[in-house]
Amino acid sequence: MSLPVLTQRFRSLWQPRRGLAIAEASIIGLVAALSAVFLKAGSGWLGTWRVHSTHFLPAWIALPLVGMSFGFLAGWLVQRFAPEAAGSGIPQVKASLANVPINLSWRVATVKLLSAMIALGSGITLGRQGPTVHVGAGLAAGLSRWVPTSPDHRRQMIAAGAGAGLAAAFNAPIAGVLFIVEELLHDLSGLTLGTAIIASFIGGVISRLLGGSSLDLNLQLVQSSSQFSIPEIPFFLILGILAGLLGALFNLGLVFSIKTYRRLHVSLPLRVALAGLISGIVVAILPDYFRDNTGLREYVITGEANAFLVAIAFVAQFILTLVAFGSGAPGGLFAPSLILGSSLGCLVGIAEGNILGDSSPTTYALAGMGGFFSAVSKVPITAIVIVFEMTTDFNLVLPLMIVSVTSYLVAEKVVPGSLYEKLLLLNGITLAQEVSVDGILAKLTAKDVMQQRVETLDADMTLDEVKQAFAHSHHRGFPVVEDNKLVGIVTQSDLLKMRELNLDNETALRTIMTSSPVTVTPTHNLSNVLYLLDRYQISRLPVIEGRKLIGIITRADIIRAEADHLNGENTAPGPRPEPSYVVYQTRSPNLGRGRLLVTVANPETAATLLQMAAAIARDRHYEIECVQIIPVSRHTSPAETSVRTAKSRRLLRQAEVLAKKWHIPLHTQIRVAHDVAQAIIETINERHIDLILMGWKGNTSTPGRIFGNVVDTIIRQATCEVVLVKLGNAQHSSLIPLHFNRWLVPMAGGPNARLAIKLLPALVTLGNNPQIRLTRVFKPLELEPDMTVLEQATRHLIRRRKLSSTVIALPVKADSVSQGIIDLVKTEGYEVVVLGASREGLLQQAIQGNIPEAIASGVDSTVILVRGAISN
């Protein structure tokens, strides 16, 4: 089996499906758990070394020195290698999941892991849980780039990585799942829950095993069980209110701290070093158990500390966390929130014991952990589950719920909104209130927009027959079938294999075709389809059911669907348009190399347009397809509507006379249609048109349109070359001679300008002794215009032996392109202006001003607008 075949089968294997999501979530959970264990072990080892350093040096020297040096190193790593790794990391993950372009990658995850380890080892009062979430999300984002899935699938994997990181950090897999649903993704779909559960479960299990804990669910955070009685409910409510108020104050302090550091105008390494220095000085003054955050939390929870020491712990942790977090150090808020909550709960528990005489400070400390966490992060359900999973104490559930919900309601009332969104807002990032992924790309499926009529080739066709098929079609690729089953695809690039392999014309197509091509099913949404097109740099995807080919979808189909959605065409009231219906047609021998479609509607301009079409057809050896569209009401069927065709036939007879005179094959047809533009598109597709020439008013009054209803649709959707003609005042009714002698062609180097140069040799035959000026508008501030494009175009025209025109290339200086061309036409008396039209630039034209429309409206001369063909 050849390498290309193996590659294609590998691609097909990894197309989006539920099995892939499960496998990817499993890997993400494993990797996130390993990173969490590494961060825990590394930061713990550095923290132990920091504490032991006080045995060799005085604490007031060792702790500030270690804090400052380690802080500087952590800040330098972030600033030098991944600025996105600053802070806790959860705001970055939240923004990325809201489709904000924030980088999440293995590089960011690695830098976050190392810098967080060093920062936490320096002694600053931040936690490792936030960085673990960021690391898990970054690793998942890096892994998802290996797999050809949709952006929506990638978002779900990133969320699963974040949940796995939280689950591994707390040994709490259920909390990891709830954190995804409650804070990050706000999604309860089956795939999201499934991947989140799998990743979080694996993350929690691996973390327990490698972190030194067993899988015993009875293993509690503390050995003593909590106590709860009905008379204590008011005290738990008071604890919830205090946690909510102080949590809101804490959030305000975090924002204030960040703004204060920014006013210092110092680099990130210096800010983190300053935070480490301050933390080291303060901790050196406090008792020894303040030097280990985990030990401090357990010391408070056990209820061994007196009220005075607990109050000191709360105040010191509160202030030092604000100092550390505002610096941008890579650390999180989960652990500090739990310490602050346990200290506050312990104080309320001691107070309750003094009043009722029967106190359980441990219960209040644990409930306070959930309450303060809920007030800060605004995730009450996650807070309840985290503490419960850490303790597995059912007696704690009710007080934990009372405190967490109360604190959340109070904090939300005092300081509404998510802390993470406020942190993003400080960096100029605003998240929508509701992030929806149900856009047009997610709603529409391949079946909705695919082309059902597919030109295919048989696998046993000879290469000579294949070349003829390409020569007679505008397509650049064909699906290959055998017994009505898709077996491959062949493109123009595959034909190059004939020369490389020295194949003769009688070789079967199956020799060079790409076997097992990338395909989609009818249920794939457009987001998946577009992702695959972009990932494999292909222009079309076969749509199959089983192995049966039922359609094909291209980039142009997706662009058309998006454009129709933006223009509101897919939601327009009233009956949907039916296909057009041919009521009259004539056919000539198919002798041309291609086909030119000319639409005739106005008898005053039809003659001139037909002469232009004949000139181009004769130059390129094309046949002419002449069509007249008769619009009818959408409330009647085109196939069932009676219409009069006498006037239309008279216009078509003019075309027949001209074609006979110039010996050009001519086909004519009259179509009845609901929508003129759609009827033209149908004609282009059915008759394999290579170039369309049609009249253009030069302006439009239709809101939201650049050139007009019909012309906008043709420019956007027609795959062939497009030539639009706005006739000047002197060329509306005359036949021969036409006043097309002085031609002006503005150029800026775009592809459509090159197309204009290719059309000129044919078009200038309509005049007598024509003169062509190529020009480029340059700004007054430009010292010397770039003449490269004009010189190349001049050489191309001169090389055309039969072109007897005078060709000159001169730039013109003006403040704006449109006004410069208008002034030049009026001053020099140019009779025809040829312009390029960008299909992809319609939005920019609408915002910055429509240059073609401005020129067409500002001059009395004929204006010709050209746009190149679009690849399917």
N, C-alpha and C positions, 0 to 999 in steps of 0.2 A: 504494500500500500504506500503510495507516494506521500511526501511530506505535506503538500497542499491539501490532500484529502484528509489526512490526520488533523491538520489545523482546522479545517472546516468542521469536522466532526466534534472537535473539542469546543469550538465556538457554539455549535448547536447544543451540545451537552449543557453548557453553562448559560443558556438563555433563562430569563426570569421564570421561576416556578417555585412552588412552596417547598419542595425538597431542598432546593438550593438555600432558601432562607433559613431552614432549620440547621443545615450543615454550617452555614456561615455564622449563625448565632452561637452554635456550639464552640466554634473556633474563637469567636470574639470573647465568649465567657471565659475560656481557658486563658487566653492571652491577658485579658483584663485582670484576672485573679493573680496571675504570675507577677504582673506589674505592681499590683497592690501589695502583695507579700514582699516584693523587693523594696518598695518604698517604705513599708513599715519596718522591715529589718534594717535597711540602710539608715533611715532617720533615727531609729532606736539606737543603733550602734554609735552614730555620731553624737547623739544626745548623751549616751553613757560616757563616751570619751570626754565630752564637755564637762560633765559633772565631776569625773575623776581628775580633770585638770586642776580642780580646786584643791586637790591634795598636794600639789606641787607648787602652786602659786596661790596667793591670796585671792579669794573669790572676787573682791572688788577690782582685781586686775584681770584674772583669767576670764571671767564671764563677759565683761564688756569687750575684751580683746577678741575672744572667739566670736561673739555676736557680730562685731563690726567686720572682721575679716571674712567670715563665712557669708555674711549678708552681702558684702561687696562682690564676692565670687558668684553667688547665686544671681544677683542682679546683672552681672557682666555676662553670664551665660545666656540669660534671657534676651538682653539687649543686643548681643552679638549674633546669636543664632536663630532666635525665634521670638520676636517681640509679642507675638500672639499668646505666648505662654505666661504673661504677667497676670497677677491677680489669682482669684480662686479658680477660674476656668469655667464655672457654670454659666455665667453670662455669655461667654463665647459659644458654648455649646447650644444654649437657648437661641442665640442669634442665628447660628448656622442652620438649625432646624427650622427657623422661620425664613429660610432662603435668603438670608443676608450673606453676601460674599466674604465670609471670614474663613481664613485658612485653618483646616483641620487635616493633619497629616501625621505620618510617622515621625517626621522631623520635629514637629511641635510636641508630639507625645514624648519623644525621647528627651528633649530639652526640659519639658515640664517635669518629667520624672527626676532627672538629675538635679535640677535647680531646686525643686521642692524638697528633695532629700537634704540638700545642703542648707537650705533656708530653715527647715524645721530643726536640723541639727544645731543651728546657731542659737537656738533658744527663744526665738520670737514666738509669741503666743498665737499661732495659727494652727489649723488642723490639716491633716493629710487627706481627708475625705473629699473635699472639693477638687484638689489636684488629681485624685484617683479617678473621679468622674471625668475630668478633662482628658486624662491619659487614656481611659477606656474608649471615649468617643473618638479621640485622635487615631488610636490603633484601628478602630472599626472603620473609620474613614479611609485610612490607608489601605486596609484589606479590601474594601469595597471597590477600589479603583482597579483591582485585579479581575473583577468579575463584571461581565457586560450586563449590568442590570439598569433599571430605570432610576432617575433621580429620586422618585418617591421611595423605591426600595432602599436606596442608599440612605435616605433620611431615617428610615426605620432601623437600619443596621447601626447607624450612629447613635440613635436613641437607646438601642439595646446595649451598645458598648458603654454608654454612660450609666445605664441601670446596673450593668454587671460590675462596673467600677464601684458604685455605691454599695452594692450587695457585698462585694469582696472587702470593702473598707470596714463595714459594720458587722460582717457575718450575718447579714439580714437580707435574704433574697426576696422576700415578699415586699419589703420596703423599696428595694430597687425597682420592682415592677410598678409599684404605686407612684414612685417619684417620676417615672416616665409619663404615666397617664396624667398625674396631677399637675406637674410643673413644666415638663419639657415638650411633649408632643400633643397632649390633649386629644388623644386618639384611642378609641376602644375597639378598633377593628380586630378581626380575628388574627390577621397576620402580625399586627403590632403586639398584641397580647402574647401570641405564641412565641415570637422571637424574644420578647422581653423576658418572659418566664424562663425560657431555656437558658438564655445568656446569664440572667441573674442567678438562677439555680446553680449552674456550673460555677459561676464566679464565687458564690457563697460557699459551696462545698469545697472547692479547691483551696480557697482562702483558709477555711477551718483546718483542713488537713495539713497544709504546708505552714500555716501560722502557729502550729503547736497545739491547737485545740482539737478535741474529738468531735464526732458527730452527735454526741449526746445532747438531746434537746433540753435536758434538765439542767445543763450547765448554765448557771446564772451569773449575772454581772457581780452580784454580791451574794454571800452565803445565806444571809437572813432573809426571810420572806416578809413581804409588806403586810400592813394591817390597815383596815378601813372600817369605819363605823359611820352611821347616819349623822350623828352630831358633828362630824368633821366636815360635812359638805360645805357649810359657810366658809370654812377656812380654805378649802380647795378653791372656792369661788374667789376669795380674796387673793389667793396665790395666782389664779388665772388673770385677775385684773392687774396685779402688780407686774406679772410677766408681760402682759400686753403693753402696759405703759412703758416699762423699761426697755422692752424689745423695740418699740417704736422709737424711743430716744436713742437706742443703740444704732438703729438704721440711719437716723438723722446724723448721728455722730460719724458714721462711716462715710457718708457723702461729704460732710464738712472736712473730715480728715484728708480725703482725696483732693479736695479743692485747695486745702492749706498747703499740701506738699507741692501742688502744681505752681503755687505762687512763689515757691522757692527757686524755680527755674534751674534745677540741678538734674543730673542724669539719673537713670534708674539705679545703677550700681551704688551711687552715693546715697540715694534715698533709702534703699534697703540697708546699707551699712549704718546709716543714722538710726534706723529703727532697731537694728541689732544692738547698737551701742546703748541706746536708751533702755531696751529690754534687759540687757546684761547688767546695767547699773542698778535698775530697780530690783531685779531678782536677787542680786548680790546682797541687797539690804534686807530682803524678806527672809523668813525661815527657810530651812533647807528643802522642805517638801514642795516649795514653790518652783523648784528647778526642774521638776518633771510634771508635765501637764497631766499625763495619765494617772500618775500617782496622786496628784492633787485632787483630781475628780473622785477617785476611789476613797481618798481620805475624807472628803466632804460627805460622800454618800453613806459611809459607814456610821456617820453621826458621832465620831470620836472627837471632832473639833468643837471648841466652844463658840459661842455666838460672835465674840470679838474677832477671832481668827477667821471665821467664815465671812464676816463682813469685810475684812481686809482682803480676803481672797477674791470676793466679788468686785470690789472697787479696783484692785490691781489688775485683775483679768479684763475688766471692762476697758480701762484706760489703755493698757498695753496692746489689747487687740485693735483698738482704734489706731494707735500709733503704727502697729505693724501692717495692718491691712491698707491703710491709706498710702503707704510707701509704694505699693504695687508689688510687694513680695509674693512669690508663688506659693500661696497657702490659702486654706479655706476657712470658712466660718462655722462649719458644723461642730467641730470639737470645742471651740471657744463658747458657742451657744450652749452646749451641753454642760460645760463647767459653770457658766454663769447661771443657768437654770437650776443646777443642783445646789449651788450656793444660796440662791434666792429661796428655793424650796426648803433647804435646811433651816434657814432663818425663820421662815413661817412655821415650820414644824416645831422649832424650839419655843416660839411664842405660843403656839397652840398647847404645848406641854405645860407651860407655865400657867395657862388659863384653865384647861380642863384636867390637868394632872396626869393624863395618860397620853403620852406622845410617841410617835414613830417617825423620827426625823428622816429615816431612810425612805419611807413612802413619799414624804413630801419632796425629798431631794430628787427622787426618780420622776415624780409627776412634774416637778419644776423643770427637769431636763426637757421633757416633751413640750411643756408650755412655752418656754423661752425659744426653743427651736422653732415651734409653730409661729410665734410672733415675728421672728426674724425672717424666716424663709417663706412664710405664708403658705405652708403645706401641712395643715393640721393632721390629715389622715396619715401621711408619711411619717410625721413626728410620732404619732401614737404607735404605729407599727414598728418603727425603729426601736423605740424604748422597750416595747413588748418583746420583740425578737431578741433583744440583748438580755432581757431578764427572764423571759418565759414564765412570768408570774401573772396568773389570771386574776389574782386579787388586786392587781395594780390597774387593770383595764378601766374600771369605772372612774377612779380618781384621775387617771391619765386623760381620759376623754373629757372630763369636766374642765380640767385645767387647760388642756390644749385648745379646745373649741372656744372657751372663754377668752383666752389670750389672743387667739386669732381674731375674734370679733372686735375686741378692744383695739388691737394694733391696727386693724384695717380701718376702723373708725377714726383713729387719731392720725395715722399716716397711711392713706389708701395707696394701693398699688404694690407691684412686686419690686422688691429690692433689686433684683437682677435687671429689671427693665430700667430702673433709675440709674444703675451703674452703666448700662449701655448708653443711656441718654447722655451721660457725661462725656462719652466718646463720640457723640453725634449720631448714634444709631437709634432709630425709633422703630419699634415693632408695632405691627398692626394689632388692633384689639383682638381680632380673631384671625389666626393664620389658617387659610384654607388652601388645600391642595386640589380642590375640585374645580380647577380651571378648565378651559376648553380642551387642553391636552389630556386631562384626566377623564373628562366626561365622554369624549368621542373615542370610538374604537376603530380599528383598521377596517372593519366591515362598513362603517359609516362613510368613509371617504375613499376607499379603494376603487380602482378602475376594474370593473367586472369584465369588460371586453379586453382580453389580453392577446396580443400577437405572440405566438409561440413558434419554436422550431422543433423539428423532430431530431432525436438523437442520432438517427441513421442518415441524415442529410449529409451531402458532401460539402467540403469546404468551399467549393466553387458556388454551390447554391447558397451557402451562408453569406458569402461576400455579396452576392446579388441581393439578398434580403436586406443587408445593411445599406446597400446603395440605393434601394428604393424606399427606404423608411427613414424617418427623422429620429427613430429610437437609437440609443447607443448601447442597448443590451436587450437580450431576449431570454425568457425562461425556456429551458429545454425539457421536453416531455417525451415519455415513452409509454405507450398504452394508457394515455391520459393521466399518467402519474408524473409528478415533477422529479426529474433526475439530475438537474443541474441548471446552470445559467451561463450564458456566453456574452461577453462584452467586446467592444472594439479592441481593447487591450489584449484580449485572448487571441485575436487574429495575428498578433505579432509572433505568437508561438510558431506559426507556419514557417517563418524565416529562420527562427532559432533552431527548430527541430528538423528543418529541411523536408517539410511535408508537402506532398503534391495536392492538387486540387480535388482528387478523388478520395482523399482521406475522410473518414467519418467524423462528424462533429464531436462525438463523444470523446475523441482523442484530445481536444483542446479545451473542452468546456470545464467549468469549475463544478466539480461534483459536490454533493451535499452542501448546497449554499445556505447562508443564513436566511431563515424564514421567520414569519410570524403567523399567528393564528388570528381568526376574525375577532377574537375577544381581547387581543392586546390593545391597550389604550395608546393614544398617539404619543404620550410621553415615552413609553417603552419603545415604540417604533422609531421616534426621533433619536433616542439614545443609541440604538443599534446602528442607525444610519451614520451617526457621527462617529461612533466608536470604530467602525470598520471602514470609514471613509468610502461608503458606497452611496449610490444615488437612487436605488430602488430595492424593494424587498417583496418577494413573492408571498402571497397570502394563501395558506393551505389549510385544508381540513383533512386530517389524516395525512395522506400523501397527495391528495387531489388538489390541483391548482384551481382556486376559485377567484383569484384577482391579483392585482399588483398595486403597491402603494409607493409613491415617490415623494421626494422633498416638495415638489410643486403642489402635490395634493394636500400636504400638511399646511403649507403656506397659504393655500387658497382657503382652507378651513379656518385658519386663524384670522385671515383678513376678513372673511365673511362674518366671523363672530365679532370682530372689532367694529365693523361697519353696521352691525345689527341686522344683517341680511338673513341670518338664520333664525331670527326671532320676529321677523316682520309679520304683521297680522294678515289674515286673508289666506286664500288657497295657495299652496305651493305651486310654482311653475312646472308645467309638463314639458317634455321634450318637444322641440320644434318638429314641424311636419312639412315635407317637401310636396308641393302641389304642381310643380312644373320643373323640368330639367331637360337639358340637351347634353350630348356627349360627343367628344372628338377623339381621334386616336391618341393613345398615350405615348407621345413621341419625345416629350421633354425630359430634362434632367431633374426637374423639380416643379413645384407648383406655386403660383402666385395668386393669392385671393384678393380680389378688389370688390369692395362693397359699394353698391350704387343706391342712392336714396334721393338725392336732389338732382333734378334734371339740369339745373344751371351749372352744376360742378361735375356732373358725371362724365362729360366729354373730356375735360382736362384730366381727370383722374384716370380715365381709360388710356389716354395717350401716355401718361407717366407709366402706367402699368405695362403697356406695350413696349416702351423703351427699355424698362428693366428686364422684361421677359425675353426680349430679343437679345439683349446683352448676355444674359445668363443661360439662354436656351431653356427657358421655363415654359410650361403651359400656364394658361390663365383660367382661373376659376372665378366666375362672376356671379355674385349672389345678391338678391334683393330680398329684404326681410319685411314681411307685412305683420305688424304687431296686432294682437287681438286681446280682448279682456281675459283676465285670469279666471273669470267665472264660466268661461266656455272652453272646450277642448280644442286645441289647434287642429286636430285631425277631423273634428266634426263641424268646424266653422266654415261657412261659405264666404269666399272672398272674391273680389274682382281683380284680375291679373292683367288687364289690357295695358294700363300705364306701365306696369313693371316690364311687360314684354317689349314695349317700345324702347325702354332704356336698354334692355338686353340686346335688342337688334342693333343698336349703335355699336355695342361691343363686338358683335359678330362681324359687322362691316369692317371695323378697324382691324380685327384679328385676321380676316381674310386678306386684307390689303398687305399686311406685314407677314403673312404666312406663319401665324402663331396658332397652335392648337388652343381652342377655347371651349370650356365647359360652362354651362349656365344653369342656374337653379333659382327657384322662388320658394321661400320658406315662410310658413305661418308659425308665429311663435308668441308666447307670453312675454318673453324677455329677449330684447334684441341682442344684447351682449352675449347671453348664454347661447343663442342660436348661432352666433358667429363662432364661439368657442367650439360648439358641436361640429360646425362645418370644418374648422381647422383640424380637429381630431379625426373626423371621419374621412376627409379627403387628403390627409397627410400634407398639409400646407407647409411650405418652407418660408413664405413671406406674405404678410398681409399689408395691403395699402388701402387706407380709408381716409375720408374727409374728417376735418376737425374744426370746430367753430373758433378755436383760439382762446376761449375763456369759458367759465362756467359760473353759475350762480347757485349751484346745488351745495348746501352746507356739507362739510366733511369730504368733499371731492376736490381733487386737484385739477383734473382735465375735464371731468364730466362723468356721468353715470356709465355710459358705454365705454368711453375711452379708458377710464380708470380700470375697469374690469379687464379690458383687452391687454393693457400694459402689464397688469398684475398676473394674469392667468395664461395668456397665450404663450405657448412654448416656442413658436416660430419667431422670425424677425418681424418687427413692426415698423411701418412707415406711416406717419400721420401727416396730412397735408392741410394747412390752413391757407386757402387761396387768397391772394391779394385782390384788391378792388378791381384791377384791370384784367383778371383772368377768370371771370366767373362764367362767361357764356361763349367765348370765342373758341374756335377750333384751331386751325393752323393759320398764321403763325402765332406762337406764344411768345410773350415778352420775358423769356428766361435767358438773358444774356449776361447779367452781372450777378455773380454768385458770391456769397459771404459765408465762410465756414469757421465759426469760433471753435477753438480746440483747447482742451486742458489735459489731454493724455488719457482720457477714459476709453473703455472698449467701444462705447457707442460712437464716439468721434471717429474711431478707425472704421467702423461700419459705414459712416457717412462718406468717408474717402473712397471706400469700395463702390458705393452707389453713384458717385459723381460722374464717372465716365459714361454711364448710361443716361443719367438725367440731363447732362449738358447737351446731349444731342437734340433736345427739344428747342434749343435756341440757335441763333445764327452768330458765329464768331464769338462764343462765350468767353468771359473772363472770370477767373476764380481767384478770390483772395482768402488765404488762410490767416487767421488772426488769433491772438491770445490777449485777454484783458489782464493787465497787471496793475497793482496798486501804485499810487504816486510815491510811496515810501520806498519801493523797490528800485535799487540803483540800476540794475540791468536785468531784463526779463530773460528767462530760460527759453531759448529758441529750439531746443532739441526736438520737441514734438513736431513743431512746424516744419523743420528741415526734413525730418523723416517722412512726413506726409507729402511734402513737395517732391521728394525723390520718387516716392511711390507713384504719384500722378504722372510724372514725366516719363517713368518707365513704361506707361501704357502707350504703346506706339500709335494707336489710333486716336489718342486724345490730342486734338489740335488746339486746345484752349491755351490761353495765356494764364500762367499760374504764378502768383506772387505770395510771399509770406511776410506780413508786417504786423507787429504787435500794436496795441492801443492802450493808452494810459487812462484809467478811470477809477472812480471810487467804488463803483459797483459794476458787476458783470452786465446785468440787464441794461442799466442806463448807458454804459459804454457802447453796447451793441446798437441800441436804439439811436443814439447820436450818430454813430458811424453810418448806419443805414440811411438816415435822413440827410446827412452831409454828403455822402458819396453816391447816393441814389442806387443802392443795391436792390435788385428785384427779387432775389431769393435768399433766404437765410436757412441754413441747415444746422440743426441742433441735435445733441444727444439727449436721451431721456433715460434716467436711471430708474429701473423698476424697484430696486431695493431702497432708493432714496426718497420715496414718496413722503414718508413721515418727516424727513429733514426738510423737504421742499415746503411742506405745509407749515413748519415752524419758522424757517428762515426766509420764506418767500419763494413763490413759484417762478423761477427764472424763465422757463419757456412761455408760461402764460403772460408774464410781464412783457416779454419781447413781442409775442404775437399780438397783444393788445396795443402795444405802443407803436407799431409800424403798419403801414398800408401794404407792405410787400408780402409775397408768399413766404410762409414759414413751414419748413419740413422738419418733423421731429422723428428721429430714428432710435430704435432700441433693438439690441441684438437678441439672438435666440437664447432660450433658457434650457439647460440640460434637465431631462427628467431624472 
